[in-house]
């Protein structure tokens, strides 16, 4: 019997080694809870797409277990596949099928009865209703990307996985796509996305896992991850040209960003901006202007992946 409290996706010690010996996944374990927007981040080649392709049934794992909506992908492959919609990175369509035909065919492959198909509703949702009967080859890249999202939703899966969904999509179309994804999530769809746009993950995701070299190096609520960014930068414009860089124990780094602008990096868990400014004043510098920049998810991502690389 299916456990209604089971995670949307549960992965335990997942491994994948390809024929040439390349180890793409090295014991990955993580759970995606129902109703979340879950971000999967990592450098190119980290193993993100391999994991998604295993969930999609396109790649065979070499170890570990994975279940989708409570269905083990080995023991109940049909139910597992029916519970997930995958939006792949690659844009692949028959160029002579229209968007409406593409969705009808996909719904038929999933066994959705004709009376329950939502072709026009889905096309309307992704702003392609006016292109329903145009050849797919005439669509722009952004339109094709949105058609992929509609195609993944024809069988109304409870989980939607988007693999780099906004790559090559302009800002306006990206915002439309995310509005649709948020709307799906509000309706109860669990969303997993991989993205290179860290600001996108920070804005959208409830929780983020970072993968590097086939291993999970972080898996935290988004706010917790951003909170790990302890570095802060204060840019100070002073009243004279800088002839030498001042030094103080409260500075982590100091750089010259112009003849009279100093960028001082400090750790906000140890020092506050007032101490940094006082140290500059002790050097005889008059302060004309001050601006600060908080560290963000990008800083955390870079720090974690650098530490992971150094530990190999």
Residue, then its C-alpha position, 0 to 999 in steps of 0.5 A: x500500500x502506498x504511504x501518503x506521507x512518503x517523500x515525493x522523491x526519495x534517493x538512497x546511495x544512488x550510484x552510476x558508473x558508465x562503461x568507460x569507468x566514469x563515476x557520475x554518481x557516488x552514493x547520492x542520498x536525498x529526499x524531496x518532500x511533497x509540495x516543495x520547489x527543490x533546487x538541484x545545483x552543481x557545476x557542469x558534469x556534477x551528475x545532475x542530469x544523470x540523476x534526472x535521467x535515472x528517475x526518467x528511466x532513461x539511464x540504468x543506475x549501478x547501485x542504490x535505490x530511488x522511489x517516485x511518489x512512493x513507487x520504487x523505480x525498479x519494482x514499480x517502473x510504470x507507476x513511478x514514470x506516471x508520477x513524474x513529468x520531465x522537462x529535458x535540457x534538449x529541445x526535441x520535437x518532430x518538426x512536422x507535428x503541431x503543438x496540439x498534435x505533440x500533446x495529443x500524441x504524448x497523452x496517448x502514450x500515457x494512456x490518457x483517455x481522449x475525453x480527459x486530455x487537456x491539450x488546449x488548457x495546457x497550451x493556454x497555460x504556456x501561452x501557446x494557444x495561438x500556435x496550436x496548429x503551427x508546425x513545431x519547426x516554426x516555433x522560436x526557442x522559447x516557445x519550444x521550451x514552453x511546449x516541453x513543459x506542457x508536454x511533461x504535464x499531459x498526464x497530470x503528474x504530481x511531480x515536475x522535473x525541469x532540467x535547465x529549463x530557462x537556458x537560452x530563454x529571454x528574461x520575459x519568457x523566463x518570467x512567464x515560465x516561472x509564473x506557470x511553475x509557481x502556479x503549478x506548485x500552488x496547486x500542489x505539484x512538487x517541482x524539482x529544477x536544475x539551473x545555472x541561474x543561482x538568483x533563480x534558485x534563490x528566489x524560487x526554491x524552498x530547499x537546495x541541494x548542491x552536487x559536485x563530482x557526483x556527491x551531495x555537498x550541501x542539502x539545506x533550506x534556501x534561507x539556511x544556505x544563504x545564511x552560510x554566506x558570512x562574507x560582506x563587502x563594504x565599498x568606501x569612497x575616501x577623501x584622497x587618493x590612495x597611495x597604499x592599501x591600509x591593513x587591519x585585523x578586521x579586514x579579510x581582504x581589501x582591494x582598490x576599486x578606483x583612485x579613492x574607492x576601497x572594497x573591504x571584505x569582512x566576516x559579519x559573524x566576527x566584525x561589523x561595518x562600524x569597526x571596518x570604517x573606524x579602522x580606515x579612519x585610524x589610517x587618517x582617511x576621511x569617509x565620503x560615501x559608503x555602500x555594502x553588498x551582502x554575500x548571496x547564494x553564488x558566494x555559498x555555491x562557489x565556496x562549497x564547490x571550491x572546498x569540495x574540489x580541494x578535498x578530493 
